[in-house]
Amino acid sequence: MKALLIQFKRLGDIVLTTPLIDALIKNNIKTSFLTNKMGKEILQNDPAIYKIYTIEDGFKTLLEIRREKFDVAVDFIHNFKSIIYTIFSKAKKRVAFHRKHWWKNIFYNVTPYFIDRGYTVFDRLELIKAIGVDAKGAKPRLFISEKSKNKIDDKLEKLGIKKDDFLVTMDITHRRETARWCKQKFIQIADWLNDSGARVVFISAPDEIEYVEEALSLSSKKHTFLKNTTISELTALIKRANLHIGNDSAPKHIAVALNTPSFTIFGKSDPSGWHPPDNPRHIYTTKGLSCQPCNKKSCKTLECLKTLSVEEVKEKLKPFMEKIWAH
């Protein structure tokens, strides 16, 4: 049997789809992935993926997918573009969650109703359970090339960061203000970590560099900012880290997939949906206001983030970090 997974949206969503690869290959299903160029870069080292297609290749990709004659196509996006790719796949089983608009369902013949299972990974696994695939024990997965690993090792060595240093990657950015803790407070946490003996490395997407530089200008400490890393290098960096700290965004999901301990600050988002449950290597904090979670794109007060103090974050982060440091 041959299966095509369709997910070409944000990087975090792509990472959160990788447990299906884990489940499918355990069931001896030949698995391919339709994604974007960024997704291809983070998935390309997975030895179990038969082929990776990219939407940037347009009509060429459509023809290649049609020629492959897939048995199953699983669409996680369910928009006009993904519907086109699903139809072109000519898969015998076309899978997507049932939608309210009837016309969106007519292109699929396996349409389970969405039931909130908590963690987003569990929700997505329901799509392949609907076609009889055993998904027990499936987890996020990422693989790193030796080339990317060596590049990051070289960069860190040139910056004076040693292999035995306690390395913390810090992601202070997010495209939504409702999920972005104050940069001034992140800097205070970074300074505190620095005083504790840790080496903090800031990360960002190319269009977020200026924001991070503005934040770093608020600190009197010497922190490292790795700019313009490729997705592969970013993955290798997070794998090398002893701890990842940040907002609820793609680097956090990368850390989970790599089993790098993570500490996440939540604003608008629901931790039950975007944080792995019952995993002591990954913890989070939230102000816990009655309005949380709201999933809003904007907010007049941003109270949940603005009132979450540095001391409150330290109170939860310190014992977690000490446990990691001890090992």
RAURJO-V811597 format. One record per backbone hydrogen bond with DSSP energy under -0.5 kcal/mol. CO is the residue of the C=O (numbers start at 1). NH is the residue of the N-H. Records with the same first field share a line. If there is no record, write none. Layout:
CO: NH ; NH
This chain:
1: 30
2: 71 ; 72
3: 32
4: 74
5: 7 ; 34
6: 76
10: 14
11: 15
12: 16
14: 17 ; 18
15: 18
17: 20 ; 21
18: 21 ; 22
19: 23
20: 24
21: 25
22: 26
23: 27
24: 27 ; 29
25: 28
28: 30
30: 3
31: 50 ; 51
32: 5
33: 35 ; 53
34: 7
35: 55
36: 40
37: 41
38: 42
39: 43
40: 44
43: 46
45: 47
46: 49
48: 31
51: 33
53: 35
54: 57
55: 58
57: 60
58: 61 ; 62
59: 63
60: 64
61: 65
62: 66
63: 67
64: 68
65: 69
66: 69
70: 92
71: 93
72: 4
73: 75 ; 95
74: 6 ; 76
79: 83
80: 84
81: 85
82: 86
83: 87
84: 88
85: 89
86: 90 ; 91
87: 90
89: 70
92: 94
93: 73 ; 95
94: 109 ; 110
95: 75
100: 102
101: 104 ; 105
102: 105 ; 106
105: 108
110: 96
112: 98
115: 117
117: 119
119: 122 ; 123
120: 124
121: 125
122: 126
123: 126
124: 127 ; 128
125: 128 ; 129
126: 130
128: 131 ; 133
129: 132
133: 135
135: 138
145: 149
146: 150
147: 151
148: 152
149: 153
150: 154
151: 155
152: 156
153: 157
154: 158
155: 159
156: 161
157: 160
160: 162
162: 165
165: 167
166: 199
167: 242 ; 243
168: 201
169: 245
170: 172 ; 203
171: 247
176: 179
177: 180
178: 268
179: 181
182: 186
183: 187
184: 188
185: 189
186: 190
187: 191
188: 192
189: 193
190: 194
191: 195
192: 196
193: 198
194: 197
198: 200
199: 168
200: 202 ; 224
201: 170
202: 226
205: 208
206: 209
208: 212
209: 213
210: 214
211: 215
212: 216
213: 217
215: 218
216: 219
221: 223
224: 202
225: 227
230: 234
231: 235
232: 236
233: 237
234: 238
235: 239
236: 240
237: 241
243: 169
244: 263
245: 171
246: 265
247: 249
249: 252 ; 253
250: 254
251: 255
252: 256
253: 257
254: 258
255: 259 ; 260
256: 259
257: 142
259: 261
261: 244
262: 283
263: 246
264: 266 ; 285
265: 248
266: 287
268: 294 ; 295
269: 271
270: 273 ; 274
271: 275
273: 120
276: 279
278: 280
279: 282
281: 262
283: 264
285: 266
289: 292
302: 305 ; 306
303: 307
307: 309
309: 313
310: 314
311: 315
312: 316
313: 316 ; 317
314: 318
316: 320
317: 321
318: 322
319: 323
320: 324
321: 325
322: 326
323: 327
324: 327
